[in-house]
Amino acid sequence: MKLVLDVYNAICDIEIFEINGIKATYKDFGSMYDAAPDQSKPCHCGNMIFESRIPSQQVLQKYGINVSEYAYICQQLQEQLSFGLCRLCS
């Protein structure tokens, strides 16, 4: 499997995400959201996290990956898109 994953300096978005040469979206693997919006000011994040979901056969086939590769991709997304408190959007 060939994975290319680069996030912007502002962290909360992906600049390049490709799997086996196919342009990818994190939404195929889970969701990213502020888990603690009440812990921050407007336009800030209290606890931004990426939460993976169970792989679907459709996503596995779309990117030509297996379940262990899917899990690895989810781990990489969690590491790069879960960053807690952020004030960069102010």
Disulfide bonds with the S-S distance in Angstrom:
none
